[in-house]
Amino acid sequence: MKKLFLCGRSEAGKTSLTQALKGEPVKYHKTQYVNHWDITIDTPGEYVESKNLTLQALSCFSYEADVIGLLCGANEPFNLFPPGIPAACNRPLIGIITKIDCEDGNVPMVRQWLEEAGCERIFPVSSISGKGIEELKQYLNEPKKILSLEEIMEAQKISFR
């Protein structure tokens, strides 16, 4: 399974998602520091809430993961992710919309935020009901793409144009 680096605002559902992906009972636990689990890297929400930490944390922890997951709750009042995040990291970037079963959720709006941030795929999930968790697990279980040296060199040429 690909290792997933989770990045999102406090109470966006990063720890709950980790518990759901592992098949554990979901219970609230405030993340105080970076937790390296077998399948996820769970970061405190303050990493995204501080403009000075966001891109540094993304670029630093992305080296330890196979994929980066930007989390937004469906009931988020505003967007914290700027456009063009893939330029700051060297891993695939996916969006995860949590709390899709909230009454005050606005999934289409959050989807648009994650698309604008540069997410290549978006997964709406509920850690409570389990909806969407299997689709995310299937994605994480897909084989990692290994690029040849020629593919890497071609990608670099494209980015310099």
DSSP file (Angstrom, degrees, kcal/mol; ACC not computed):
  #  RESIDUE AA STRUCTURE BP1 BP2  ACC     N-H-->O    O-->H-N    N-H-->O    O-->H-N    TCO  KAPPA ALPHA  PHI   PSI    X-CA   Y-CA   Z-CA
    1    1 A M              0   0    0      0, 0.0   140,-0.2     0, 0.0   139,-0.1   0.000 360.0 360.0 360.0 138.3    0.0    0.0    0.0
    2    2 A K        -     0   0    0    138,-2.9     2,-0.5   140,-0.2   138,-0.0  -0.402 360.0-115.5 -65.7 143.7    1.2    3.5   -0.8
    3    3 A K        -     0   0    0     -2,-0.1    63,-2.3    37,-0.1    64,-1.8  -0.727  31.1-148.8 -83.8 129.7    2.1    5.6    2.2
    4    4 A L  E     -ab  40  67A   0     35,-2.8    37,-2.5    -2,-0.5     2,-0.7  -0.879   6.5-152.6-108.7 122.5   -0.2    8.6    2.4
    5    5 A F  E     -ab  41  68A   0     62,-2.7    64,-3.5    -2,-0.5     2,-0.5  -0.852  18.6-151.9 -91.7 117.9    0.9   12.0    3.8
    6    6 A L  E     +ab  42  69A   0     35,-2.9    37,-0.9    -2,-0.7     2,-0.4  -0.799  18.5 175.0 -98.2 128.8   -2.3   13.7    5.2
    7    7 A C  E     + b   0  70A   0     62,-2.5    64,-3.0    -2,-0.5     2,-0.3  -0.992  20.8 116.7-135.8 124.1   -2.4   17.5    5.3
    8    8 A G  E     - b   0  71A   0     -2,-0.4    40,-0.4    62,-0.2    41,-0.2  -0.980  59.7 -66.2-174.5 169.8   -5.4   19.5    6.4
    9    9 A R    >   -     0   0    0     62,-0.6     3,-1.8    -2,-0.3     5,-0.3  -0.162  68.6 -76.7 -62.9 157.4   -6.9   22.0    8.8
   10   10 A S  T 3  S+     0   0    0      1,-0.3    -1,-0.2    35,-0.2    20,-0.0  -0.344 121.3  15.1 -54.4 135.7   -7.4   21.1   12.5
   11   11 A E  T 3  S+     0   0    0     -3,-0.1    -1,-0.3     1,-0.1    -2,-0.1   0.655  85.8 125.4  68.8  19.7  -10.5   18.9   12.8
   12   12 A A  S <  S-     0   0    0     -3,-1.8    86,-0.2    -4,-0.1    -2,-0.1   0.712  86.5-101.8 -77.1 -19.8  -10.6   18.1    9.1
   13   13 A G  S  > S+     0   0    0     -4,-0.2     4,-2.3    58,-0.1     5,-0.2   0.660  75.9 137.9 111.0  21.3  -10.6   14.4    9.9
   14   14 A K  H  > S+     0   0    0     -5,-0.3     4,-2.1     2,-0.2     5,-0.1   0.943  79.5  40.3 -64.6 -49.4   -7.0   13.3    9.3
   15   15 A T  H  > S+     0   0    0      2,-0.2     4,-2.4     1,-0.2    -1,-0.2   0.895 115.4  52.0 -68.5 -39.6   -6.7   11.1   12.3
   16   16 A S  H  > S+     0   0    0      2,-0.2     4,-2.4     1,-0.2    -1,-0.2   0.894 109.5  50.4 -62.6 -39.6  -10.2    9.7   11.9
   17   17 A L  H  X S+     0   0    0     -4,-2.3     4,-2.9     2,-0.2     5,-0.2   0.915 108.3  52.3 -64.7 -42.5   -9.4    8.9    8.3
   18   18 A T  H  X S+     0   0    0     -4,-2.1     4,-1.6     1,-0.2    -2,-0.2   0.930 111.0  47.7 -57.8 -45.3   -6.3    7.1    9.4
   19   19 A Q  H  <>S+     0   0    0     -4,-2.4     5,-2.7     1,-0.2     4,-0.4   0.909 112.6  48.7 -62.4 -42.6   -8.3    5.0   11.9
   20   20 A A  H ><5S+     0   0    0     -4,-2.4     3,-1.1     1,-0.2    -2,-0.2   0.901 109.4  52.1 -65.4 -41.2  -10.9    4.2    9.2
   21   21 A L  H 3<5S+     0   0    0     -4,-2.9    -1,-0.2     1,-0.3    -2,-0.2   0.832 111.6  47.4 -63.9 -31.4   -8.3    3.1    6.7
   22   22 A K  T 3<5S-     0   0    0     -4,-1.6    -1,-0.3    -5,-0.2    -2,-0.2   0.479 115.6-116.0 -87.8  -2.9   -6.8    0.8    9.3
   23   23 A G  T < 5 +     0   0    0     -3,-1.1    -3,-0.2    -4,-0.4    -2,-0.1   0.701  68.8 140.0  76.5  19.5  -10.2   -0.6   10.2
   24   24 A E      < -     0   0    0     -5,-2.7    -1,-0.2    -6,-0.2     2,-0.1  -0.538  64.4 -87.8 -90.6 159.0  -10.0    0.8   13.7
   25   25 A P        -     0   0    0      0, 0.0     2,-0.6     0, 0.0    -1,-0.1  -0.450  47.1-118.4 -63.3 139.4  -12.9    2.3   15.6
   26   26 A V        +     0   0    0    101,-0.1     2,-0.3    -2,-0.1   -10,-0.1  -0.716  46.5 158.1 -86.6 119.1  -13.1    6.0   14.9
   27   27 A K        -     0   0    0     -2,-0.6     2,-0.1   -12,-0.1    -8,-0.1  -0.997  45.0-100.5-140.3 143.7  -12.6    8.2   18.0
   28   28 A Y        +     0   0    0     -2,-0.3     2,-0.3   -12,-0.0    -2,-0.0  -0.370  44.0 166.2 -67.0 135.0  -11.5   11.8   18.2
   29   29 A H        -     0   0    0     -2,-0.1     2,-0.4     2,-0.0   -14,-0.1  -0.913  33.6-129.3-149.5 120.9   -7.8   12.3   19.2
   30   30 A K        -     0   0    0     -2,-0.3     2,-0.5     1,-0.1   -20,-0.0  -0.581  23.2-133.5 -73.2 123.1   -6.1   15.7   18.8
   31   31 A T        +     0   0    0     -2,-0.4    14,-0.2     1,-0.2     3,-0.1  -0.681  26.5 177.8 -79.8 121.0   -2.8   15.2   16.9
   32   32 A Q        +     0   0    0     -2,-0.5     2,-0.3     1,-0.1    -1,-0.2   0.677  65.0   5.0 -97.1 -21.9    0.0   17.1   18.8
   33   33 A Y  S    S-     0   0    0      9,-0.1     2,-0.3    10,-0.0    -1,-0.1  -0.904  98.7 -62.2-152.4 174.5    2.9   16.1   16.5
   34   34 A V        -     0   0    0     -2,-0.3     2,-0.5     9,-0.1     9,-0.2  -0.511  49.3-157.7 -70.3 125.5    3.7   14.3   13.3
   35   35 A N  E     -C   42   0A   0      7,-2.9     7,-2.6    -2,-0.3     2,-0.8  -0.923   5.3-156.7-107.9 124.0    2.7   10.6   13.6
   36   36 A H  E     +C   41   0A   0     -2,-0.5     5,-0.2     5,-0.2     2,-0.2  -0.872  22.4 174.2 -99.0 106.0    4.3    8.1   11.2
   37   37 A W        -     0   0    0      3,-3.1   -19,-0.0    -2,-0.8    -2,-0.0  -0.453  47.9 -95.1 -99.8 179.1    2.0    5.1   10.9
   38   38 A D  S    S+     0   0    0      1,-0.2     3,-0.1    -2,-0.2    -1,-0.0   0.853 121.6  16.7 -64.9 -34.5    2.3    2.1    8.7
   39   39 A I  S    S+     0   0    0      1,-0.1   -35,-2.8   -36,-0.1     2,-0.3   0.564 126.2  39.7-116.0 -12.3    0.1    3.6    6.0
   40   40 A T  E     -a    4   0A   0    -37,-0.2    -3,-3.1   -35,-0.0     2,-0.5  -0.939  55.1-143.9-137.5 158.4   -0.1    7.3    6.8
   41   41 A I  E     -aC   5  36A   0    -37,-2.5   -35,-2.9    -2,-0.3     2,-0.6  -0.985  29.3-160.8-115.3 113.3    1.8   10.3    8.0
   42   42 A D  E     -aC   6  35A   0     -7,-2.6    -7,-2.9    -2,-0.5   -35,-0.1  -0.861   8.2-168.7-103.5 120.8   -0.7   12.3   10.1
   43   43 A T        -     0   0    0    -37,-0.9   -35,-0.1    -2,-0.6   -12,-0.1  -0.770  28.1-100.7-109.9 153.0    0.2   15.9   10.7
   44   44 A P    >   -     0   0    0      0, 0.0     3,-1.7     0, 0.0     4,-0.3  -0.403  32.1-120.5 -64.7 147.9   -1.3   18.5   13.1
   45   45 A G  T >> S+     0   0    0      1,-0.3     4,-1.9   -14,-0.2     3,-1.4   0.747 106.5  76.5 -61.5 -24.1   -3.7   20.9   11.5
   46   46 A E  H 3> S+     0   0    0      1,-0.3     4,-1.3     2,-0.2    -1,-0.3   0.749  81.0  70.0 -60.7 -22.5   -1.5   23.8   12.5
   47   47 A Y  H <4 S+     0   0    0     -3,-1.7    -1,-0.3     1,-0.2    10,-0.2   0.852 109.5  33.1 -63.0 -33.4    0.9   22.9    9.7
   48   48 A V  H <4 S+     0   0    0     -3,-1.4    -2,-0.2   -40,-0.4    -1,-0.2   0.764 112.9  60.8 -91.4 -29.1   -1.7   24.1    7.2
   49   49 A E  H  < S+     0   0    0     -4,-1.9     2,-0.6   -41,-0.2    -2,-0.2   0.679  95.8  68.8 -75.1 -16.8   -3.1   26.8    9.3
   50   50 A S  S >X S-     0   0    0     -4,-1.3     4,-1.8    -5,-0.2     3,-1.6  -0.909  71.3-153.2-105.0 118.1    0.2   28.6    9.4
   51   51 A K  T 34 S+     0   0    0     -2,-0.6     4,-0.5     1,-0.3    -1,-0.1   0.765  95.6  59.2 -61.5 -23.2    1.3   30.1    6.1
   52   52 A N  T 34 S+     0   0    0      1,-0.2    -1,-0.3     2,-0.1     4,-0.2   0.717 112.5  37.3 -77.0 -20.7    4.9   29.8    7.2
   53   53 A L  T <> S+     0   0    0     -3,-1.6     4,-3.2    -7,-0.2     5,-0.3   0.715  95.1  82.8-101.4 -24.5    4.6   26.0    7.7
   54   54 A T  H  X S+     0   0    0     -4,-1.8     4,-2.4     1,-0.2     5,-0.2   0.922 100.1  30.4 -53.2 -63.4    2.4   24.9    4.9
   55   55 A L  H  > S+     0   0    0     -4,-0.5     4,-2.6     1,-0.2     5,-0.2   0.847 119.9  54.3 -70.6 -32.5    4.7   24.6    1.9
   56   56 A Q  H  > S+     0   0    0     -4,-0.2     4,-2.5     2,-0.2    -1,-0.2   0.934 111.8  44.6 -64.7 -44.3    7.7   23.7    4.1
   57   57 A A  H  X S+     0   0    0     -4,-3.2     4,-2.7   -10,-0.2     5,-0.4   0.919 113.2  51.6 -65.2 -43.0    5.8   20.8    5.7
   58   58 A L  H  X S+     0   0    0     -4,-2.4     4,-1.5    -5,-0.3    -2,-0.2   0.947 115.2  40.6 -58.2 -49.8    4.5   19.6    2.3
   59   59 A S  H  X S+     0   0    0     -4,-2.6     4,-0.6     2,-0.2    -1,-0.2   0.886 118.2  47.7 -70.1 -36.6    7.9   19.6    0.7
   60   60 A C  H >< S+     0   0    0     -4,-2.5     3,-0.8    -5,-0.2     4,-0.2   0.966 118.6  36.1 -68.9 -53.6    9.6   18.1    3.7
   61   61 A F  H >< S+     0   0    0     -4,-2.7     3,-1.4     1,-0.2     4,-0.3   0.689 101.3  75.9 -77.5 -17.4    7.2   15.2    4.5
   62   62 A S  H >< S+     0   0    0     -4,-1.5     3,-1.1    -5,-0.4    -1,-0.2   0.808  86.6  63.8 -63.3 -26.4    6.4   14.5    0.9
   63   63 A Y  T << S+     0   0    0     -3,-0.8    -1,-0.3    -4,-0.6    -2,-0.2   0.746 102.0  49.8 -67.2 -21.9    9.8   12.8    0.6
   64   64 A E  T <  S+     0   0    0     -3,-1.4     2,-0.3    -4,-0.2    -1,-0.2   0.426 108.0  62.7 -96.6   0.1    8.7   10.2    3.2
   65   65 A A    <   -     0   0    0     -3,-1.1   -61,-0.2    -4,-0.3     3,-0.1  -0.777  67.0-141.6-123.5 165.7    5.4    9.4    1.4
   66   66 A D  S    S+     0   0    0    -63,-2.3     2,-0.3     1,-0.3   -62,-0.2   0.694  90.5  14.8 -94.5 -25.5    4.2    7.9   -1.9
   67   67 A V  E     -b    4   0A   0    -64,-1.8   -62,-2.7    24,-0.2     2,-0.5  -0.993  69.3-134.3-150.1 147.3    1.3   10.3   -2.2
   68   68 A I  E     -bd   5  93A   0     24,-2.9    26,-3.1    -2,-0.3     2,-0.6  -0.907  16.9-160.1-107.2 130.3    0.1   13.5   -0.6
   69   69 A G  E     -bd   6  94A   0    -64,-3.5   -62,-2.5    -2,-0.5     2,-0.6  -0.942   3.9-156.8-113.2 116.9   -3.5   13.8    0.5
   70   70 A L  E     -bd   7  95A   0     24,-2.8    26,-2.9    -2,-0.6     2,-0.4  -0.823  18.0-154.1 -88.4 122.2   -5.0   17.3    1.0
   71   71 A L  E     +bd   8  96A   0    -64,-3.0   -62,-0.6    -2,-0.6     2,-0.4  -0.836  19.9 170.5-103.2 133.8   -8.0   17.0    3.4
   72   72 A C  E     - d   0  97A   0     24,-2.1    26,-1.9    -2,-0.4     2,-0.2  -0.992  30.5-128.2-135.2 130.6  -10.9   19.4    3.5
   73   73 A G  E >   - d   0  98A   0     -2,-0.4     3,-1.9    24,-0.2    26,-0.2  -0.518  22.1-123.4 -71.3 146.2  -14.1   18.8    5.5
   74   74 A A  T 3  S+     0   0    0     24,-2.7    32,-3.3     1,-0.3    36,-0.2   0.718 113.4  52.8 -62.9 -19.5  -17.2   19.1    3.4
   75   75 A N  T 3  S+     0   0    0     30,-0.3    -1,-0.3    23,-0.2    30,-0.1   0.127  76.7 141.0-103.5  20.2  -18.3   21.7    6.0
   76   76 A E    <   -     0   0    0     -3,-1.9     3,-0.1     1,-0.1    30,-0.1  -0.392  45.3-149.6 -62.6 135.9  -15.2   23.9    5.8
   77   77 A P  S    S+     0   0    0      0, 0.0     2,-0.3     0, 0.0    -1,-0.1   0.717  75.4   4.6 -80.8 -19.6  -16.0   27.6    5.9
   78   78 A F  S    S-     0   0    0     32,-0.0     2,-0.4     0, 0.0    -3,-0.0  -0.972  78.0-100.7-157.7 166.8  -13.0   28.7    3.8
   79   79 A N        -     0   0    0     -2,-0.3    -7,-0.0     1,-0.1    31,-0.0  -0.786  22.5-179.6 -99.1 133.7  -10.2   27.3    1.7
   80   80 A L        +     0   0    0     -2,-0.4    -1,-0.1     2,-0.1    -8,-0.0   0.522  57.9  91.8-103.5  -9.8   -6.6   27.1    3.1
   81   81 A F        -     0   0    0    -27,-0.0     3,-0.1   -11,-0.0    35,-0.0  -0.772  65.4-145.8 -96.5 122.8   -4.9   25.6    0.0
   82   82 A P    >   -     0   0    0      0, 0.0     3,-0.5     0, 0.0    -2,-0.1  -0.378  30.5 -92.8 -77.1 161.4   -3.4   27.9   -2.6
   83   83 A P  T 3  S+     0   0    0      0, 0.0    34,-0.3     0, 0.0    35,-0.1  -0.359 103.9  33.8 -66.2 153.2   -3.4   27.0   -6.3
   84   84 A G  T >   +     0   0    0     32,-0.9     3,-1.2    -3,-0.1     4,-0.3   0.756  62.7 150.1  78.9  26.2   -0.4   25.3   -7.7
   85   85 A I  G X   +     0   0    0     32,-1.8     3,-2.5    -3,-0.5     4,-0.5   0.843  61.3  72.2 -62.1 -34.1    0.6   23.1   -4.8
   86   86 A P  G >  S+     0   0    0      0, 0.0     3,-0.9     0, 0.0    -1,-0.2   0.777  87.1  65.7 -55.3 -23.7    2.1   20.4   -7.0
   87   87 A A  G <  S+     0   0    0     -3,-1.2    -2,-0.2     1,-0.2    -3,-0.0   0.748  99.8  51.9 -67.9 -21.3    5.0   22.7   -7.8
   88   88 A A  G <  S+     0   0    0     -3,-2.5     2,-0.3    -4,-0.3    -1,-0.2   0.523 111.4  45.9 -93.2  -6.6    6.1   22.5   -4.2
   89   89 A C    <   -     0   0    0     -3,-0.9   -30,-0.1    -4,-0.5     4,-0.1  -0.915  64.6-141.9-137.4 162.3    6.2   18.7   -3.8
   90   90 A N  S    S+     0   0    0     -2,-0.3    -3,-0.1   -31,-0.2   -31,-0.0  -0.030  74.1  79.3-115.6  30.6    7.5   15.8   -5.8
   91   91 A R  S    S-     0   0    0     -5,-0.1   -24,-0.2     1,-0.0    -2,-0.1  -0.907  91.1 -82.3-130.9 159.0    4.7   13.3   -5.2
   92   92 A P        -     0   0    0      0, 0.0   -24,-2.9     0, 0.0     2,-0.5  -0.359  45.6-141.6 -58.7 143.0    1.2   12.7   -6.7
   93   93 A L  E     +d   68   0A   0     25,-0.2    27,-3.0   -26,-0.2    28,-0.6  -0.947  22.4 177.9-115.5 121.7   -1.3   15.0   -5.0
   94   94 A I  E     -de  69 121A   0    -26,-3.1   -24,-2.8    -2,-0.5     2,-0.4  -0.859  21.4-132.9-119.0 157.2   -4.9   13.8   -4.3
   95   95 A G  E     -de  70 122A   0     26,-3.1    28,-2.7    -2,-0.3     2,-0.5  -0.883  14.1-165.3-108.1 142.2   -7.8   15.5   -2.6
   96   96 A I  E     -de  71 123A   0    -26,-2.9   -24,-2.1    -2,-0.4     2,-0.8  -0.973   5.8-158.1-129.2 116.5   -9.9   13.9    0.1
   97   97 A I  E     -de  72 124A   0     26,-1.9    28,-3.5    -2,-0.5     3,-0.3  -0.847  19.7-169.5 -94.9 112.2  -13.2   15.5    1.1
   98   98 A T  E     +d   73   0A   0    -26,-1.9   -24,-2.7    -2,-0.8    28,-0.2  -0.448  59.4  35.3 -95.0 170.6  -14.1   14.3    4.6
   99   99 A K    >   +     0   0    0    -26,-0.2     3,-1.8    -2,-0.1    -1,-0.2   0.843  63.2 159.1  58.0  38.5  -17.4   14.6    6.5
  100  100 A I  T 3   +     0   0    0     25,-1.5     7,-0.1    -3,-0.3    26,-0.1   0.654  68.1  60.8 -68.3 -12.9  -19.4   14.2    3.4
  101  101 A D  T 3  S+     0   0    0     24,-0.2    -1,-0.3     3,-0.0     2,-0.2   0.338  76.2 120.3 -96.1   8.1  -22.4   13.2    5.5
  102  102 A C    X   -     0   0    0     -3,-1.8     3,-1.3     1,-0.1     0, 0.0  -0.475  65.6-135.1 -69.8 140.5  -22.5   16.5    7.4
  103  103 A E  T 3  S+     0   0    0      1,-0.3    -1,-0.1    -2,-0.2    -3,-0.0   0.849 106.4  46.3 -64.3 -33.9  -25.8   18.4    7.0
  104  104 A D  T 3  S+     0   0    0      2,-0.0    -1,-0.3   -29,-0.0     2,-0.1   0.183  88.4 127.9 -95.6  18.2  -24.0   21.7    6.4
  105  105 A G    <   -     0   0    0     -3,-1.3   -30,-0.3    -5,-0.1     2,-0.2  -0.400  42.1-165.7 -76.6 150.7  -21.5   20.2    3.9
  106  106 A N     >  +     0   0    0    -32,-3.3     4,-2.0     1,-0.1     3,-0.3  -0.682  12.6 173.1-134.5  78.6  -20.9   21.6    0.5
  107  107 A V  H  > S+     0   0    0     -2,-0.2     4,-2.8     1,-0.2     5,-0.2   0.880  75.7  54.5 -59.4 -44.3  -19.0   18.9   -1.4
  108  108 A P  H  > S+     0   0    0      0, 0.0     4,-1.9     0, 0.0    -1,-0.2   0.899 109.5  48.3 -59.4 -38.9  -19.1   20.6   -4.9
  109  109 A M  H  > S+     0   0    0     -3,-0.3     4,-1.9     2,-0.2    -2,-0.2   0.930 113.6  45.9 -66.0 -44.8  -17.5   23.8   -3.4
  110  110 A V  H  X S+     0   0    0     -4,-2.0     4,-2.3     1,-0.2     5,-0.2   0.880 109.6  55.7 -66.7 -37.8  -14.7   21.8   -1.6
  111  111 A R  H  X S+     0   0    0     -4,-2.8     4,-2.4    -5,-0.2    -1,-0.2   0.917 106.6  50.8 -58.0 -43.5  -14.1   19.7   -4.8
  112  112 A Q  H  X S+     0   0    0     -4,-1.9     4,-2.5     1,-0.2    -2,-0.2   0.909 108.4  52.0 -62.7 -42.3  -13.5   22.9   -6.7
  113  113 A W  H  X S+     0   0    0     -4,-1.9     4,-1.6     1,-0.2    -1,-0.2   0.925 111.8  46.1 -58.6 -45.2  -11.0   24.1   -4.0
  114  114 A L  H  X>S+     0   0    0     -4,-2.3     5,-2.2     2,-0.2     4,-0.8   0.862 111.2  51.7 -70.0 -35.8   -9.1   20.9   -4.3
  115  115 A E  H ><5S+     0   0    0     -4,-2.4     3,-0.8     1,-0.2    -1,-0.2   0.925 110.4  49.2 -63.1 -43.8   -9.1   20.9   -8.1
  116  116 A E  H 3<5S+     0   0    0     -4,-2.5   -32,-0.9     1,-0.2    -2,-0.2   0.808 104.6  58.9 -66.4 -29.4   -7.7   24.5   -8.1
  117  117 A A  H 3<5S-     0   0    0     -4,-1.6   -32,-1.8   -34,-0.3    -1,-0.2   0.723 125.5-102.5 -71.3 -20.5   -5.0   23.4   -5.6
  118  118 A G  T <<5 +     0   0    0     -3,-0.8   -25,-0.2    -4,-0.8     2,-0.2   0.602  60.2 163.5 111.5  15.3   -3.9   20.9   -8.2
  119  119 A C      < -     0   0    0     -5,-2.2   -25,-0.2     1,-0.1    -1,-0.2  -0.477  27.1-156.7 -68.5 131.8   -5.2   17.6   -7.0
  120  120 A E  S    S+     0   0    0    -27,-3.0     2,-0.3    -2,-0.2   -26,-0.2   0.760  78.7  18.3 -82.9 -24.8   -5.2   14.9   -9.7
  121  121 A R  E     -e   94   0A   0    -28,-0.6   -26,-3.1    -7,-0.1     2,-0.4  -0.989  69.1-152.3-142.0 150.7   -7.9   12.8   -8.1
  122  122 A I  E     -e   95   0A   0     -2,-0.3   -26,-0.2   -28,-0.2   -11,-0.0  -0.988   4.6-165.7-129.5 133.9  -10.5   13.6   -5.4
  123  123 A F  E     -e   96   0A   0    -28,-2.7   -26,-1.9    -2,-0.4     2,-0.5  -0.948   8.5-154.4-121.1 109.4  -12.1   11.1   -3.0
  124  124 A P  E     +e   97   0A   0      0, 0.0     2,-0.3     0, 0.0   -26,-0.2  -0.729  31.3 170.6 -79.3 128.0  -15.2   12.1   -1.0
  125  125 A V        -     0   0    0    -28,-3.5   -25,-1.5    -2,-0.5     2,-0.4  -0.927  34.5-153.2-138.2 159.5  -15.3   10.0    2.1
  126  126 A S     >  -     0   0    0      5,-2.3     4,-1.9    -2,-0.3     7,-0.3  -0.963   3.3-165.9-130.9 116.2  -17.0    9.5    5.5
  127  127 A S  T  4 S+     0   0    0     -2,-0.4  -101,-0.1     2,-0.2    -1,-0.1   0.747  91.0  52.2 -70.6 -22.7  -14.9    7.9    8.2
  128  128 A I  T  4 S+     0   0    0      1,-0.1    -1,-0.2     3,-0.1  -102,-0.1   0.953 122.1  25.1 -78.8 -53.2  -18.1    7.4   10.2
  129  129 A S  T  4 S-     0   0    0      2,-0.1    -2,-0.2     1,-0.0    -1,-0.1   0.695 100.7-126.0 -85.8 -19.0  -20.2    5.5    7.6
  130  130 A G    >X  +     0   0    0     -4,-1.9     3,-1.5     1,-0.3     4,-0.6   0.426  52.9 156.2  88.5  -0.8  -17.3    4.2    5.7
  131  131 A K  T 34 S+     0   0    0      1,-0.2    -5,-2.3     2,-0.1    -1,-0.3  -0.401  70.1   5.9 -63.6 130.7  -18.6    5.7    2.4
  132  132 A G  T 3> S+     0   0    0     -7,-0.2     4,-1.7    -2,-0.1    -1,-0.2   0.260  97.7 108.6  83.5 -11.3  -15.7    6.2   -0.1
  133  133 A I  H <> S+     0   0    0     -3,-1.5     4,-2.5    -7,-0.3     5,-0.2   0.901  76.6  52.0 -65.7 -41.1  -13.1    4.5    2.1
  134  134 A E  H  X S+     0   0    0     -4,-0.6     4,-2.6     1,-0.2    -1,-0.2   0.893 107.3  52.3 -64.2 -39.4  -12.9    1.4   -0.2
  135  135 A E  H  > S+     0   0    0      2,-0.2     4,-2.0     1,-0.2    -1,-0.2   0.905 111.2  47.5 -62.1 -41.0  -12.3    3.6   -3.3
  136  136 A L  H  X S+     0   0    0     -4,-1.7     4,-2.4     2,-0.2    -2,-0.2   0.906 111.3  50.7 -66.5 -41.0   -9.5    5.4   -1.5
  137  137 A K  H  X S+     0   0    0     -4,-2.5     4,-1.7     2,-0.2    -2,-0.2   0.907 108.0  53.2 -61.8 -41.8   -8.0    2.1   -0.3
  138  138 A Q  H  X S+     0   0    0     -4,-2.6     4,-0.7     1,-0.2    -1,-0.2   0.918 109.5  48.6 -59.9 -43.1   -8.1    0.7   -3.9
  139  139 A Y  H >< S+     0   0    0     -4,-2.0     3,-1.1     1,-0.2    -1,-0.2   0.933 111.3  49.4 -61.7 -45.4   -6.2    3.8   -5.1
  140  140 A L  H 3< S+     0   0    0     -4,-2.4  -138,-2.9     1,-0.3    -1,-0.2   0.762 109.2  53.5 -66.9 -24.0   -3.6    3.4   -2.4
  141  141 A N  H 3< S+     0   0    0     -4,-1.7    -1,-0.3  -140,-0.2    -2,-0.2   0.542  82.4 109.8 -88.0  -7.9   -3.2   -0.3   -3.3
  142  142 A E  S << S-     0   0    0     -3,-1.1  -140,-0.2    -4,-0.7     3,-0.1  -0.395  85.5 -92.4 -63.7 145.8   -2.5    0.4   -7.0
  143  143 A P        -     0   0    0      0, 0.0     2,-0.2     0, 0.0    -1,-0.1  -0.278  43.4-106.1 -60.8 144.8    1.1   -0.3   -7.9
  144  144 A K        -     0   0    0     -3,-0.1     2,-0.6     1,-0.1    -4,-0.0  -0.472  32.3-119.1 -68.8 139.8    3.5    2.6   -7.6
  145  145 A K        -     0   0    0     -2,-0.2     2,-0.6    -3,-0.1    -1,-0.1  -0.721  25.4-158.9 -83.1 123.8    4.5    4.0  -11.0
  146  146 A I        -     0   0    0     -2,-0.6     2,-0.3    -3,-0.0    -1,-0.0  -0.917   9.8-147.2-105.9 119.2    8.3    3.7  -11.4
  147  147 A L        -     0   0    0     -2,-0.6     2,-0.1     1,-0.1    -2,-0.0  -0.598   9.0-129.1 -87.3 143.7    9.6    6.1  -13.9
  148  148 A S     >  -     0   0    0     -2,-0.3     4,-2.1     1,-0.1     5,-0.2  -0.417  30.6-105.9 -79.4 165.7   12.6    5.4  -16.1
  149  149 A L  H  > S+     0   0    0      1,-0.2     4,-2.5     2,-0.2     5,-0.2   0.878 122.6  54.4 -59.7 -37.9   15.5    7.8  -16.3
  150  150 A E  H  > S+     0   0    0      2,-0.2     4,-2.3     1,-0.2    -1,-0.2   0.901 107.4  49.4 -64.6 -41.1   14.3    8.8  -19.8
  151  151 A E  H  > S+     0   0    0      2,-0.2     4,-2.3     1,-0.2    -1,-0.2   0.895 111.5  49.4 -65.1 -39.5   10.8    9.6  -18.5
  152  152 A I  H  X S+     0   0    0     -4,-2.1     4,-2.2     2,-0.2    -2,-0.2   0.929 111.0  49.0 -64.2 -45.5   12.2   11.7  -15.7
  153  153 A M  H  X S+     0   0    0     -4,-2.5     4,-1.9     1,-0.2    -2,-0.2   0.892 111.4  49.9 -62.9 -39.6   14.4   13.6  -18.1
  154  154 A E  H  X S+     0   0    0     -4,-2.3     4,-2.1     2,-0.2    -1,-0.2   0.905 109.3  51.4 -65.5 -41.6   11.5   14.3  -20.4
  155  155 A A  H  X S+     0   0    0     -4,-2.3     4,-2.0     1,-0.2    -2,-0.2   0.884 109.1  51.2 -62.9 -38.2    9.3   15.5  -17.5
  156  156 A Q  H  X S+     0   0    0     -4,-2.2     4,-1.2     2,-0.2    -1,-0.2   0.898 107.6  52.5 -65.7 -39.5   12.1   17.9  -16.5
  157  157 A K  H  < S+     0   0    0     -4,-1.9     4,-0.5     1,-0.2     3,-0.4   0.913 109.4  49.8 -61.5 -42.2   12.4   19.3  -20.0
  158  158 A I  H >< S+     0   0    0     -4,-2.1     3,-1.1     1,-0.2    -1,-0.2   0.898 108.5  52.2 -63.7 -41.4    8.6   20.0  -20.1
  159  159 A S  H 3< S+     0   0    0     -4,-2.0    -1,-0.2     1,-0.2    -2,-0.2   0.734 105.3  55.7 -70.9 -21.0    8.7   21.8  -16.7
  160  160 A F  T 3<        0   0    0     -4,-1.2    -1,-0.2    -3,-0.4    -2,-0.2   0.552 360.0 360.0 -86.6  -7.5   11.5   24.1  -17.9
  161  161 A R    <         0   0    0     -3,-1.1    -1,-0.2    -4,-0.5    -2,-0.1   0.488 360.0 360.0 -77.1 360.0    9.6   25.3  -20.9
